[in-house]
Amino acid sequence: MSSTLGCVTLLHWQRYAALGDAGAWSVRLAGILQGSARLRGEGFEYADFAESPGLVRGVVELQVPRALSMRADLVSIVVGSSDLASPDADAEALAYELDAAEDETASRARAQGWSPPSPASEEMTGLVAEIREGHAPSA
């Protein structure tokens, strides 16, 4: 959600949770969101649940429940690269695991009364299809 005040766009998120593999970019985003909240005269909460390595199963089992409990209205999830860094990584299995993780996360959110958007679903379905066909994922 956003509104424009002159040439400044104010972002209306009040509770941001960073999940997945640890990264400094989420701290920068939280700073921007906090500044926007301050301009609106509102409070802002930030929780960085990301850890290294942020493996898919750990994100779903440990980090997602934390984000749901804080009622985050913005969640970023960066996950998958640590899973693929293993010498015995299976990209196709990971694609299926990510797809299942997305479904499980959305189901948990709906159980708490949320109606989460699912913009990644179509992209994930395409990625799984490309991996099955033996093609490299398109950029």
NUZAKE-990875 format. One line per field, with one value per residue (C-alpha): chain; x, y, z. Coordinates in pm, 1 decimal. Example, Ala and Ser with C-alpha at 12.3 -4.5 7.8 and 13.67 -1.06 7.14 Angstrom:
unit	[A/A]
x	[1230.0/1367.0]
y	[-450.0/-106.0]
z	[780.0/714.0]
! end
This chain:
unit	[A/A/A/A/A/A/A/A/A/A/A/A/A/A/A/A/A/A/A/A/A/A/A/A/A/A/A/A/A/A/A/A/A/A/A/A/A/A/A/A/A/A/A/A/A/A/A/A/A/A/A/A/A/A/A/A/A/A/A/A/A/A/A/A/A/A/A/A/A/A/A/A/A/A/A/A/A/A/A/A/A/A/A/A/A/A/A/A/A/A/A/A/A/A/A/A/A/A/A/A/A/A/A/A/A/A/A/A/A/A/A/A/A/A/A/A/A/A/A/A/A/A/A/A/A/A/A/A/A/A/A/A/A/A/A/A/A/A/A]
x	[0.0/121.2/9.7/183.0/254.4/407.6/693.0/737.6/566.7/470.4/464.6/193.6/343.5/371.8/508.9/787.0/940.5/1248.0/1265.4/1501.9/1875.1/2039.0/2116.8/2186.4/1940.2/1640.6/1788.6/1804.7/1445.0/1335.2/1504.8/1313.4/985.1/1053.4/1120.7/796.0/603.9/764.5/655.5/299.2/323.4/276.7/471.0/677.0/795.9/1077.4/1181.1/1470.4/1407.3/1649.0/1948.4/2240.4/2200.6/1830.0/1719.4/1364.6/1242.6/1374.0/1207.1/870.4/894.2/1057.5/1048.5/699.5/522.4/718.7/613.4/253.1/257.7/373.6/98.3/349.8/182.9/496.1/715.4/1022.2/1151.8/1492.3/1546.0/1685.3/2043.9/2177.6/1986.3/2146.4/2498.4/2523.9/2728.0/2439.9/2172.4/1875.7/1725.5/1408.1/1346.3/1411.6/1160.2/897.0/992.6/959.9/620.6/501.5/645.6/450.4/127.8/194.0/273.0/-39.9/-248.0/-110.1/-180.2/-539.0/-590.6/-514.1/-764.4/-526.0/-581.1/-222.7/-147.1/50.3/242.3/519.4/292.6/289.1/663.3/730.1/508.8/703.3/1035.6/932.6/821.2/1151.1/1353.7/1145.7/1207.1/1580.6/1598.8/1788.7/1553.2/1496.1/1619.1]
y	[0.0/349.6/707.5/1003.3/1328.1/1568.9/1373.4/1144.4/805.7/698.6/324.5/217.5/-100.7/-106.0/-453.1/-598.1/-943.6/-1062.1/-1440.1/-1682.7/-1653.8/-1362.3/-1047.6/-681.7/-549.2/-613.3/-375.8/-104.2/-167.5/-157.9/181.2/318.3/180.6/318.2/663.4/647.5/548.0/834.3/1081.1/952.7/978.9/602.9/329.3/65.0/-282.8/-476.4/-832.6/-1003.3/-1376.0/-1460.8/-1675.3/-1827.7/-2072.6/-2009.3/-2346.8/-2386.4/-2630.5/-2414.3/-2106.6/-2282.0/-2454.0/-2177.6/-1839.3/-1832.7/-1892.9/-1601.6/-1368.6/-1481.7/-1427.8/-1068.0/-1012.5/-877.7/-687.2/-712.6/-1021.9/-1075.3/-1427.0/-1491.8/-1865.0/-2142.4/-2037.1/-2208.5/-2524.2/-2521.3/-2460.9/-2822.6/-3050.5/-3299.1/-3034.7/-3141.3/-2840.1/-3026.4/-3147.0/-2794.2/-2650.4/-2893.0/-2811.7/-2437.2/-2491.9/-2698.8/-2440.9/-2164.6/-2367.5/-2450.7/-2088.2/-1958.3/-2224.5/-2121.7/-1756.0/-1830.2/-2032.5/-1712.0/-1512.6/-1367.4/-1368.0/-1375.5/-1291.0/-1552.5/-1375.8/-1634.1/-1929.8/-1883.8/-1821.7/-2127.2/-2345.8/-2226.7/-2293.9/-2647.9/-2712.7/-2582.3/-2797.8/-3105.7/-3046.5/-3013.5/-2648.3/-2386.5/-2142.0/-1829.9/-1498.0]
z	[0.0/-72.0/-115.9/-271.7/-92.7/-343.8/-499.5/-196.7/-194.1/155.3/214.6/456.7/595.5/973.0/1050.7/834.2/878.1/688.4/642.5/475.3/432.9/615.2/415.7/490.4/231.9/461.4/721.0/455.7/351.6/715.9/752.6/454.3/586.0/933.2/786.4/590.7/905.2/1094.3/822.3/863.1/1241.4/1279.8/1454.3/1277.2/1378.7/1212.1/1283.9/1109.1/1147.1/864.2/951.3/772.4/619.1/564.1/433.1/297.6/564.8/849.2/705.7/685.8/1025.0/1233.1/1063.5/906.9/1241.4/1391.2/1109.3/1146.0/1522.0/1480.1/1220.6/969.4/686.7/472.7/453.6/238.0/184.8/30.4/23.4/-194.2/-259.4/54.3/-38.7/-383.8/-247.0/-134.4/-363.6/-372.3/-435.7/-646.5/-826.2/-923.2/-566.9/-439.0/-687.0/-555.4/-195.5/-262.2/-424.9/-126.9/114.6/-57.5/-29.9/336.5/421.6/247.6/425.4/765.1/688.9/581.8/900.7/1092.4/888.9/631.3/258.9/132.2/-229.7/-417.1/-693.0/-705.8/-785.8/-1162.0/-1172.1/-953.8/-1173.4/-1478.0/-1304.7/-1209.8/-1569.5/-1709.7/-1470.3/-1556.8/-1926.6/-1865.1/-1960.3/-1768.2/-1594.2/-1800.7/-1666.3]
! end
